[in-house]
Amino acid sequence: MKNRKTKYVIFIILGVMMVVGALAAYRFDVVAVGGGLMGGGMVLLVMGISKLNNPKAAQEEAIEEGDERNIAITHKAFYLSSLITMGLLAIGTVVFAQMGHLAVALCFAGVMFVQLLSVSVAKAVLNRRM
């Protein structure tokens, strides 16, 4: 847990540095990323500390994470979200191509290709391991 807490503190520090640096340079898009890192790090740090204060709840959560039913539900959820993402990317590709934004359409098509490639590679690697 100590290693995780260190990682969360690093997230918070990086987020604060990004927010301060972005505000100084008037880059408000980077402020959002820094704020996300900072807020996410704080939430994870507080959750980690609460687990240390309540070891019984931490043990129950560890058992829930390893439960085969929960793992199967998580895999199904990731599969469905992947299908939805592919559908939305395909729709976005067609819409932007019809609007004449070929560069954006090609980016969407590239993302779809990378997703299909990563699924194929992950499936091949997992088939060898199992």
Z-matrix of the N, CA and C atoms (Angstrom, degrees):
N
C 1 1.450
C 2 1.518 1 110.95
N 3 1.336 2 117.28 1 -31.00
C 4 1.454 3 120.20 2 -178.36
C 5 1.520 4 110.77 3 -62.22
N 6 1.334 5 117.17 4 -40.05
C 7 1.454 6 120.79 5 179.35
C 8 1.529 7 110.38 6 -62.97
N 9 1.320 8 116.94 7 -39.98
C 10 1.464 9 120.50 8 178.75
C 11 1.518 10 110.96 9 -65.82
N 12 1.356 11 117.11 10 -42.27
C 13 1.458 12 119.41 11 179.55
C 14 1.517 13 110.44 12 -61.34
N 15 1.324 14 117.45 13 -38.24
C 16 1.464 15 120.83 14 178.13
C 17 1.523 16 110.27 15 -62.99
N 18 1.326 17 116.72 16 -41.17
C 19 1.457 18 120.83 17 178.48
C 20 1.525 19 110.55 18 -62.81
N 21 1.319 20 117.69 19 -41.07
C 22 1.459 21 121.65 20 -179.32
C 23 1.529 22 110.75 21 -66.35
N 24 1.327 23 116.46 22 -39.96
C 25 1.468 24 120.32 23 177.81
C 26 1.526 25 109.74 24 -64.56
N 27 1.325 26 117.24 25 -38.43
C 28 1.468 27 120.62 26 177.51
C 29 1.528 28 110.04 27 -64.10
N 30 1.336 29 117.70 28 -39.83
C 31 1.468 30 120.89 29 175.77
C 32 1.522 31 110.32 30 -58.53
N 33 1.318 32 116.70 31 -45.66
C 34 1.465 33 120.74 32 -178.68
C 35 1.525 34 110.45 33 -63.07
N 36 1.326 35 116.82 34 -45.36
C 37 1.472 36 120.34 35 -179.31
C 38 1.523 37 110.80 36 -63.91
N 39 1.333 38 117.21 37 -44.80
C 40 1.465 39 120.25 38 177.38
C 41 1.527 40 111.05 39 -61.05
N 42 1.313 41 116.60 40 -40.99
C 43 1.463 42 120.19 41 178.81
C 44 1.508 43 112.49 42 -62.68
N 45 1.327 44 116.56 43 -44.23
C 46 1.464 45 120.37 44 178.52
C 47 1.528 46 110.33 45 -63.43
N 48 1.338 47 116.57 46 -43.34
C 49 1.465 48 119.62 47 179.24
C 50 1.525 49 111.06 48 -63.07
N 51 1.337 50 117.33 49 -40.59
C 52 1.456 51 120.04 50 179.15
C 53 1.523 52 111.63 51 -65.90
N 54 1.326 53 117.01 52 -41.35
C 55 1.463 54 120.06 53 179.91
C 56 1.522 55 110.77 54 -64.44
N 57 1.334 56 117.01 55 -48.02
C 58 1.466 57 120.12 56 -179.07
C 59 1.529 58 110.65 57 -63.93
N 60 1.328 59 117.17 58 -45.50
C 61 1.459 60 120.02 59 179.81
C 62 1.515 61 112.78 60 -64.71
N 63 1.311 62 116.86 61 -38.70
C 64 1.467 63 120.42 62 -179.50
C 65 1.516 64 111.17 63 -70.61
N 66 1.323 65 116.90 64 -38.34
C 67 1.460 66 118.78 65 177.11
C 68 1.523 67 111.02 66 -65.37
N 69 1.316 68 116.74 67 -37.02
C 70 1.460 69 120.22 68 178.62
C 71 1.527 70 111.33 69 -67.26
N 72 1.327 71 117.47 70 -31.87
C 73 1.467 72 121.37 71 -178.30
C 74 1.532 73 112.03 72 -97.97
N 75 1.345 74 117.38 73 5.35
C 76 1.471 75 121.95 74 -178.62
C 77 1.523 76 112.09 75 57.35
N 78 1.329 77 117.43 76 39.53
C 79 1.472 78 122.85 77 176.32
C 80 1.519 79 107.69 78 -108.65
N 81 1.309 80 115.79 79 87.32
C 82 1.455 81 120.61 80 -172.28
C 83 1.523 82 112.82 81 -75.10
N 84 1.342 83 118.39 82 -18.00
C 85 1.458 84 119.46 83 175.21
C 86 1.522 85 111.04 84 -69.62
N 87 1.324 86 116.59 85 -33.72
C 88 1.462 87 120.88 86 178.74
C 89 1.527 88 110.34 87 -75.08
N 90 1.336 89 117.19 88 -25.84
C 91 1.464 90 120.42 89 176.73
C 92 1.528 91 109.82 90 -60.70
N 93 1.318 92 116.69 91 -40.31
C 94 1.459 93 120.32 92 -179.58
C 95 1.532 94 111.09 93 -64.09
N 96 1.324 95 116.97 94 -42.43
C 97 1.469 96 120.31 95 179.24
C 98 1.533 97 109.93 96 -65.32
N 99 1.315 98 116.58 97 -44.59
C 100 1.460 99 120.37 98 178.59
C 101 1.517 100 112.22 99 -63.61
N 102 1.329 101 116.23 100 -40.52
C 103 1.459 102 119.87 101 176.87
C 104 1.513 103 112.13 102 -63.66
N 105 1.330 104 115.92 103 -38.28
C 106 1.462 105 119.80 104 177.13
C 107 1.520 106 111.93 105 -64.06
N 108 1.334 107 116.04 106 -44.91
C 109 1.474 108 119.68 107 177.26
C 110 1.528 109 111.16 108 -61.30
N 111 1.333 110 114.94 109 -44.78
C 112 1.448 111 119.53 110 -177.84
C 113 1.532 112 110.71 111 -65.09
N 114 1.327 113 117.35 112 -47.89
C 115 1.462 114 120.49 113 -179.47
C 116 1.518 115 112.52 114 -65.68
N 117 1.330 116 116.36 115 -43.12
C 118 1.466 117 119.67 116 178.28
C 119 1.516 118 112.00 117 -62.55
N 120 1.327 119 116.43 118 -42.25
C 121 1.466 120 120.37 119 177.77
C 122 1.518 121 112.19 120 -62.49
N 123 1.334 122 116.07 121 -39.17
C 124 1.467 123 119.28 122 179.88
C 125 1.536 124 110.99 123 -66.94
N 126 1.324 125 116.40 124 -43.25
C 127 1.467 126 119.97 125 179.69
C 128 1.528 127 110.02 126 -62.34
N 129 1.330 128 116.99 127 -46.57
C 130 1.461 129 120.13 128 -179.44
C 131 1.525 130 111.92 129 -64.75
N 132 1.334 131 116.94 130 -37.29
C 133 1.463 132 120.67 131 178.34
C 134 1.528 133 110.59 132 -65.13
N 135 1.322 134 117.19 133 -44.27
C 136 1.465 135 120.57 134 179.24
C 137 1.527 136 110.22 135 -64.31
N 138 1.339 137 117.38 136 -40.66
C 139 1.468 138 119.74 137 177.50
C 140 1.523 139 110.77 138 -63.59
N 141 1.337 140 117.98 139 -39.82
C 142 1.460 141 121.37 140 178.64
C 143 1.516 142 111.95 141 -64.77
N 144 1.322 143 115.96 142 -41.07
C 145 1.466 144 119.63 143 179.36
C 146 1.521 145 110.46 144 -67.50
N 147 1.334 146 116.88 145 -38.93
C 148 1.472 147 118.74 146 178.91
C 149 1.529 148 110.94 147 -65.75
N 150 1.342 149 117.61 148 -32.32
C 151 1.465 150 119.91 149 176.50
C 152 1.525 151 110.88 150 -67.07
N 153 1.330 152 116.83 151 -35.36
C 154 1.460 153 119.69 152 178.39
C 155 1.525 154 110.85 153 -67.74
N 156 1.341 155 116.98 154 -34.44
C 157 1.459 156 120.55 155 -178.99
C 158 1.525 157 112.67 156 -78.16
N 159 1.331 158 117.77 157 -19.88
C 160 1.456 159 121.74 158 -179.55
C 161 1.526 160 109.12 159 -130.69
N 162 1.338 161 117.65 160 81.70
C 163 1.463 162 120.12 161 -175.48
C 164 1.526 163 113.87 162 -65.19
N 165 1.342 164 117.61 163 -27.53
C 166 1.459 165 119.36 164 179.72
C 167 1.533 166 110.70 165 -67.11
N 168 1.322 167 116.93 166 -42.06
C 169 1.465 168 120.82 167 177.71
C 170 1.530 169 110.45 168 -66.39
N 171 1.321 170 116.76 169 -37.03
C 172 1.467 171 120.09 170 177.76
C 173 1.518 172 111.07 171 -64.83
N 174 1.329 173 116.72 172 -38.44
C 175 1.464 174 120.72 173 178.79
C 176 1.528 175 110.46 174 -67.33
N 177 1.330 176 117.51 175 -41.14
C 178 1.465 177 120.73 176 178.10
C 179 1.529 178 110.53 177 -64.05
N 180 1.317 179 117.06 178 -39.56
C 181 1.463 180 120.50 179 178.70
C 182 1.527 181 111.08 180 -65.77
N 183 1.330 182 116.92 181 -38.05
C 184 1.467 183 120.41 182 177.59
C 185 1.526 184 110.67 183 -64.51
N 186 1.328 185 117.16 184 -38.14
C 187 1.464 186 120.72 185 177.92
C 188 1.528 187 109.63 186 -66.31
N 189 1.338 188 117.22 187 -41.93
C 190 1.467 189 121.54 188 178.62
C 191 1.526 190 111.68 189 -62.44
N 192 1.333 191 117.47 190 -38.77
C 193 1.464 192 121.15 191 179.49
C 194 1.522 193 111.48 192 -63.76
N 195 1.310 194 117.49 193 -34.96
C 196 1.456 195 121.74 194 -177.98
C 197 1.514 196 114.44 195 -88.11
N 198 1.335 197 117.08 196 -4.16
C 199 1.455 198 121.15 197 -178.69
C 200 1.530 199 110.07 198 -66.31
N 201 1.326 200 116.11 199 130.71
C 202 1.472 201 120.78 200 -176.02
C 203 1.521 202 111.90 201 -63.28
N 204 1.306 203 118.00 202 -35.25
C 205 1.461 204 120.87 203 179.73
C 206 1.525 205 110.03 204 -64.76
N 207 1.329 206 117.38 205 -45.11
C 208 1.464 207 120.88 206 179.40
C 209 1.529 208 111.19 207 -64.44
N 210 1.323 209 116.71 208 -36.85
C 211 1.463 210 120.43 209 178.24
C 212 1.524 211 109.98 210 -65.28
N 213 1.334 212 117.05 211 -42.88
C 214 1.471 213 120.67 212 178.62
C 215 1.526 214 111.22 213 -64.26
N 216 1.334 215 117.14 214 -40.35
C 217 1.461 216 120.60 215 178.01
C 218 1.524 217 110.40 216 -64.15
N 219 1.316 218 117.33 217 -41.58
C 220 1.464 219 121.16 218 178.75
C 221 1.516 220 111.11 219 -63.20
N 222 1.325 221 117.53 220 -43.38
C 223 1.466 222 120.33 221 178.50
C 224 1.524 223 111.17 222 -62.58
N 225 1.323 224 117.15 223 -41.42
C 226 1.469 225 121.47 224 178.96
C 227 1.534 226 110.06 225 -64.51
N 228 1.337 227 116.90 226 -40.93
C 229 1.461 228 120.72 227 179.38
C 230 1.531 229 111.06 228 -64.33
N 231 1.331 230 117.05 229 -41.89
C 232 1.461 231 120.22 230 177.48
C 233 1.523 232 110.94 231 -65.08
N 234 1.307 233 117.57 232 -38.35
C 235 1.459 234 121.28 233 178.48
C 236 1.530 235 110.60 234 -63.60
N 237 1.326 236 116.72 235 -46.69
C 238 1.462 237 120.00 236 -179.88
C 239 1.533 238 111.78 237 -65.54
N 240 1.330 239 117.10 238 -40.53
C 241 1.464 240 119.05 239 178.49
C 242 1.523 241 110.87 240 -66.69
N 243 1.319 242 117.24 241 -32.10
C 244 1.462 243 120.52 242 176.45
C 245 1.523 244 110.78 243 -66.41
N 246 1.331 245 116.74 244 -41.30
C 247 1.464 246 120.29 245 177.39
C 248 1.530 247 111.18 246 -63.80
N 249 1.311 248 116.76 247 -42.87
C 250 1.463 249 120.61 248 179.42
C 251 1.518 250 110.55 249 -64.17
N 252 1.330 251 117.05 250 -42.48
C 253 1.463 252 120.80 251 178.34
C 254 1.518 253 111.40 252 -62.01
N 255 1.328 254 117.14 253 -43.30
C 256 1.468 255 119.99 254 178.28
C 257 1.520 256 111.04 255 -62.09
N 258 1.317 257 117.36 256 -41.81
C 259 1.460 258 120.64 257 177.84
C 260 1.520 259 112.33 258 -62.49
N 261 1.335 260 116.44 259 -44.38
C 262 1.462 261 119.91 260 178.93
C 263 1.530 262 111.68 261 -65.63
N 264 1.319 263 116.99 262 -38.13
C 265 1.463 264 119.51 263 177.14
C 266 1.530 265 111.18 264 -65.79
N 267 1.327 266 116.53 265 -38.70
C 268 1.465 267 119.56 266 177.88
C 269 1.523 268 110.53 267 -64.84
N 270 1.319 269 116.69 268 -43.80
C 271 1.470 270 120.06 269 177.76
C 272 1.527 271 110.25 270 -62.82
N 273 1.329 272 116.64 271 -44.01
C 274 1.467 273 120.29 272 178.24
C 275 1.512 274 112.17 273 -61.48
N 276 1.316 275 117.31 274 -38.27
C 277 1.465 276 120.87 275 178.40
C 278 1.520 277 110.77 276 -61.82
N 279 1.318 278 116.23 277 -46.55
C 280 1.476 279 120.14 278 -179.55
C 281 1.527 280 110.51 279 -65.86
N 282 1.326 281 117.33 280 -44.09
C 283 1.465 282 120.72 281 -178.39
C 284 1.517 283 110.83 282 -62.03
N 285 1.319 284 117.25 283 -48.53
C 286 1.466 285 119.21 284 -178.23
C 287 1.524 286 112.23 285 -69.50
N 288 1.317 287 117.36 286 -32.23
C 289 1.462 288 119.40 287 175.83
C 290 1.528 289 110.48 288 -66.00
N 291 1.343 290 116.97 289 -39.96
C 292 1.455 291 120.61 290 178.70
C 293 1.528 292 112.04 291 -69.01
N 294 1.321 293 116.90 292 -28.21
C 295 1.466 294 120.83 293 178.82
C 296 1.523 295 111.95 294 -80.90
N 297 1.310 296 116.82 295 -7.50
C 298 1.450 297 120.08 296 179.18
C 299 1.520 298 114.46 297 91.58
N 300 1.314 299 117.14 298 7.55
C 301 1.466 300 121.30 299 177.99
C 302 1.524 301 108.58 300 -94.29
N 303 1.303 302 116.11 301 77.34
C 304 1.456 303 120.71 302 -173.69
C 305 1.527 304 112.29 303 -67.13
N 306 1.339 305 117.27 304 -35.50
C 307 1.467 306 119.89 305 -179.22
C 308 1.526 307 110.87 306 -62.86
N 309 1.321 308 116.92 307 -42.99
C 310 1.467 309 120.49 308 179.58
C 311 1.528 310 110.15 309 -67.21
N 312 1.328 311 116.40 310 -41.25
C 313 1.468 312 120.17 311 178.74
C 314 1.518 313 110.87 312 -61.86
N 315 1.329 314 116.90 313 -40.32
C 316 1.463 315 120.24 314 178.28
C 317 1.533 316 111.29 315 -67.50
N 318 1.320 317 117.23 316 -34.66
C 319 1.471 318 120.11 317 176.00
C 320 1.525 319 110.65 318 -64.11
N 321 1.331 320 116.29 319 -43.83
C 322 1.455 321 120.08 320 177.75
C 323 1.526 322 110.31 321 -62.08
N 324 1.313 323 116.77 322 -43.91
C 325 1.461 324 120.34 323 178.84
C 326 1.529 325 110.42 324 -62.76
N 327 1.324 326 117.31 325 -38.22
C 328 1.462 327 121.26 326 177.19
C 329 1.520 328 111.94 327 -63.33
N 330 1.326 329 116.60 328 -40.75
C 331 1.464 330 120.29 329 178.25
C 332 1.526 331 110.30 330 -64.32
N 333 1.334 332 116.72 331 -41.03
C 334 1.469 333 119.47 332 176.92
C 335 1.524 334 110.71 333 -62.10
N 336 1.323 335 117.29 334 -41.54
C 337 1.463 336 120.85 335 179.28
C 338 1.524 337 110.85 336 -63.33
N 339 1.319 338 117.00 337 -44.12
C 340 1.469 339 120.50 338 179.44
C 341 1.523 340 110.26 339 -62.92
N 342 1.332 341 117.45 340 -39.58
C 343 1.464 342 119.67 341 179.25
C 344 1.523 343 110.78 342 -65.20
N 345 1.319 344 117.37 343 -45.00
C 346 1.464 345 119.53 344 178.52
C 347 1.528 346 111.32 345 -63.20
N 348 1.318 347 116.87 346 -40.18
C 349 1.461 348 121.06 347 178.62
C 350 1.524 349 110.95 348 -64.50
N 351 1.338 350 116.68 349 -43.51
C 352 1.468 351 119.13 350 -178.82
C 353 1.527 352 111.03 351 -66.53
N 354 1.331 353 118.11 352 -36.16
C 355 1.460 354 120.61 353 177.51
C 356 1.526 355 109.94 354 -65.00
N 357 1.329 356 116.31 355 -42.40
C 358 1.470 357 119.72 356 -179.97
C 359 1.521 358 111.60 357 -64.11
N 360 1.324 359 116.91 358 -43.78
C 361 1.466 360 120.82 359 -179.91
C 362 1.526 361 109.96 360 -66.10
N 363 1.340 362 116.87 361 -44.39
C 364 1.467 363 119.84 362 -179.94
C 365 1.524 364 111.06 363 -62.42
N 366 1.328 365 116.93 364 -39.76
C 367 1.459 366 119.99 365 179.02
C 368 1.524 367 110.90 366 -64.50
N 369 1.333 368 117.45 367 -42.21
C 370 1.462 369 120.75 368 179.94
C 371 1.533 370 110.54 369 -64.64
N 372 1.335 371 116.99 370 -42.19
C 373 1.468 372 120.49 371 -179.31
C 374 1.528 373 110.06 372 -66.64
N 375 1.328 374 117.47 373 -43.77
C 376 1.460 375 120.14 374 -179.16
C 377 1.522 376 112.01 375 -67.71
N 378 1.326 377 117.62 376 -34.24
C 379 1.472 378 120.39 377 176.88
C 380 1.523 379 111.18 378 -64.01
N 381 1.309 380 117.96 379 -35.34
C 382 1.464 381 120.42 380 178.26
C 383 1.515 382 112.00 381 -71.78
N 384 1.327 383 116.76 382 -36.23
C 385 1.465 384 120.76 383 -177.84
C 386 1.510 385 112.36 384 -73.67
N 387 1.327 386 117.28 385 -34.67
C 388 1.482 387 119.74 386 -172.25
C 389 1.498 388 112.09 387 -95.85
